[in-house]
């Protein structure tokens, strides 16, 4: 399946707020929005899924999935425009996942627990906010490294929207310990406090530490930990890893929610140290499949969606 299923449709084109203001298409639409957004492979994955199901659900043949570069300060205006132009679903990525919580009309339980949304479903008054990042991450881990979250030690780097969702899911699934590292002490403490309030029974299993380019010593993360990069480092080819190479031990596993055409420094350092790792395509596939099911009410063609991400 390829984008040739939609003659003249370019999955890689990046639209802007100005394009949205003059949007003419009235058929049902979907989109991913973020800043930056050019790297996103969601359109090729979601459009292939729509085309694949069009035989059994002919109405899906009219649906299209786009990508929009939207600045954070423009998010409220953009959501109103998306709603008015019949965008029945949206995916949100950096930097919108936390901001959008204040601009949805309803918030699903999982999104409320995470304090972040990544999937919006249109309702008559606006959008309902959901979060498929956490469940998508849990399913990705079952594939590679093949480990359930229950009883796992998770070392999570980052305190943004994806990190919040992963943390909430890890605690819900019964991880044995959750370590969270971030460069900003205020953001770190805000997230730690929110998690301890939402999961009081797990408060003793939640620990925080600062990431500070080696100036502040990193803690001794327990052997066998699954270390997750949920920072933005890795989106650019020359980005450094959020942790030094000396951090890694062979007994650890590395999971980078970032994905791209080249190996990130985070995954490269882990591999050199003998620690197995995986990039974020499996998480992208699963969170996208769960979002697809929310929008369409139909089972997502997961294997096809995975194939579209491999190219």
URZIHU-V607392 format. One record per residue. SS is DSSP state (H for helix, E for strand, - for the rest). PHI is phi in degrees with one decimal (999 if undefined). OMEGA is omega in whole degrees, 0 to 359 (999 if undefined). Layout:
ss = [SS;SS]
phi = [PHI;PHI]
omega = [OMEGA;OMEGA]
This chain:
ss = [-;-;H;H;H;-;-;-;-;-;-;-;-;E;E;E;H;H;H;H;H;-;-;-;-;-;-;-;E;E;E;E;E;E;-;-;-;-;-;-;-;H;H;H;H;H;H;H;H;H;H;H;H;-;-;-;-;H;H;H;H;H;-;E;E;E;E;E;E;-;-;H;H;H;H;H;H;H;H;H;H;H;H;H;-;-;E;E;E;E;E;E;-;-;-;-;-;-;H;H;H;H;H;-;-;E;E;-;H;H;H;H;H;H;-;-;-;-;E;E;E;E;E;-;-;E;E;E;E;E;-;-;H;H;H;H;H;H;H;H;H;H;H;-;-;-;-;-;-;-;-;-;E;E;E;E;E;-;-;-;H;H;H;H;H;H;H;H;H;H;H;H;-;-;-;-;E;E;E;E;E;E;-;-;H;H;H;H;H;H;H;H;H;H;H;H;H;H;-;H;H;H;H;H;H;E;E;E;E;E;-;-;-;-;-;-;-;-;-;-;-;-;-;-;-;E;E;E;E;-;-;-;-;-;-;-;-;-;-;-;-;-;-;-;H;H;H;-;-;-;-;-;E;E;E;E;-;-;-;-;-;-;-;-;H;H;H;H;H;H;H;H;-;-;-;E;E;E;-;-;H;H;H;H;H;H;H;H;H;H;H;H;H;H;H;H;-;-;-;-;-;H;H;H;H;H;H;H;H;H;-]
phi = [999;-143.5;-71.0;-67.5;-64.0;-120.6;-53.4;77.9;-101.2;-106.9;-66.7;-91.2;-68.6;-102.2;-92.9;-126.4;-60.4;-62.5;-63.0;-65.9;-63.6;-114.6;-65.6;-109.1;-70.1;-108.6;-67.8;-57.1;-130.9;-133.9;-162.0;-110.3;-127.6;-175.9;-154.4;-80.7;-138.8;-57.9;-75.9;-62.2;-100.8;-59.3;-60.0;-65.8;-69.8;-73.3;-67.9;-64.5;-64.9;-61.3;-65.2;-65.6;-93.2;-63.2;-65.3;-89.1;-134.1;-54.9;-63.7;-71.6;-63.9;-93.1;-79.9;-138.3;-120.1;-121.4;-127.2;-126.5;-89.0;-127.7;-73.1;-59.1;-69.5;-95.4;-58.7;-57.3;-62.9;-62.5;-63.2;-63.3;-67.9;-57.8;-63.5;-68.0;-98.0;65.8;-83.9;-83.1;-158.7;-137.9;-105.3;-116.7;-130.4;-47.1;-109.8;-98.9;-64.9;-83.3;-57.4;-67.1;-57.4;-81.8;-124.0;-105.8;-87.3;-141.0;-131.4;-67.1;-58.7;-64.0;-69.0;-64.0;-65.1;-81.0;69.5;-158.7;-126.6;-128.8;-136.9;-116.2;-120.4;-66.1;-128.8;-57.7;-99.6;166.8;-133.9;-95.4;-91.7;-122.6;-135.8;-104.0;-62.7;-62.2;-59.5;-64.5;-64.5;-60.3;-70.2;-62.7;-63.3;-65.8;-84.4;-155.3;-90.2;81.4;-121.5;-76.9;-72.0;-58.2;69.4;-83.7;-97.3;-111.7;-109.1;-106.6;-103.8;123.4;-138.9;-86.4;-62.3;-65.9;-61.4;-60.1;-66.9;-64.0;-61.2;-62.6;-68.1;-59.6;-70.4;-62.7;-82.5;89.2;-63.4;-77.5;-157.6;-129.3;-101.6;-125.0;-116.5;-153.0;-78.8;-102.7;-65.1;-67.4;-63.2;-62.1;-66.1;-61.3;-67.8;-60.0;-63.5;-63.6;-68.3;-66.5;-74.3;-75.6;-128.3;-59.6;-69.2;-108.3;-55.8;-72.1;-99.5;-107.6;-133.2;-122.7;-152.5;-90.6;-100.2;-149.4;50.6;84.9;-69.0;-100.1;-59.5;-78.6;-71.8;-81.2;-72.3;-56.6;-57.4;87.2;-67.4;-94.8;-98.9;-116.9;-87.5;-114.6;-88.6;-85.6;-68.2;121.2;-65.9;-103.8;-58.0;-97.3;-65.5;-77.2;-76.4;-71.0;-128.6;-70.2;-60.1;-69.2;-66.3;-81.0;-132.1;-58.4;-76.4;-82.9;-122.4;-113.6;-130.8;-109.5;-71.4;-73.2;-139.3;-172.8;-83.2;-134.1;-68.3;-75.5;-60.7;-58.1;-72.7;-63.8;-62.5;-63.8;-62.3;-61.5;-80.6;92.6;-92.9;-67.2;-154.8;-149.6;-93.6;-84.6;-65.0;-67.2;-67.2;-59.9;-61.2;-72.0;-66.1;-69.0;-65.0;-66.2;-65.0;-55.5;-68.8;-64.7;-74.4;-101.1;72.1;-125.0;-66.8;-75.9;-80.1;-59.5;-64.0;-63.5;-62.1;-63.7;-60.3;-69.1;-89.5;-82.8;-73.7]
omega = [180;181;176;173;180;184;177;183;182;181;185;182;178;177;185;176;179;176;182;180;182;184;182;185;181;179;181;181;175;179;166;181;180;175;6;181;184;183;190;175;182;181;181;180;185;179;175;179;178;181;182;183;184;179;180;179;188;181;181;178;181;182;174;181;185;170;185;172;183;177;183;181;180;185;180;179;182;180;176;180;178;180;182;182;172;169;188;176;179;165;179;173;182;5;194;194;178;181;187;180;182;187;174;181;177;182;179;186;182;178;178;180;180;186;182;176;173;181;178;177;184;171;185;185;185;180;171;182;177;173;177;180;183;177;178;177;181;180;178;180;179;178;182;21;180;185;173;178;180;179;178;170;183;172;189;181;181;180;179;186;180;179;179;181;179;180;181;180;179;179;179;183;175;175;183;179;178;175;180;178;178;181;183;185;181;178;179;182;177;180;180;180;180;180;180;177;182;182;185;180;181;186;181;181;184;180;180;175;182;170;185;174;176;180;176;182;177;181;175;178;184;177;178;181;170;185;188;173;175;173;177;181;184;177;176;184;183;178;174;173;176;177;180;181;181;180;194;171;184;183;180;170;180;173;181;181;174;174;180;183;181;180;178;177;178;181;179;180;179;181;180;180;179;180;179;182;178;178;192;182;180;177;178;180;186;179;178;178;179;176;179;181;175;183;190;186;181;181;183;175;191;183;176;180;178;179;181;179;186;183;999]
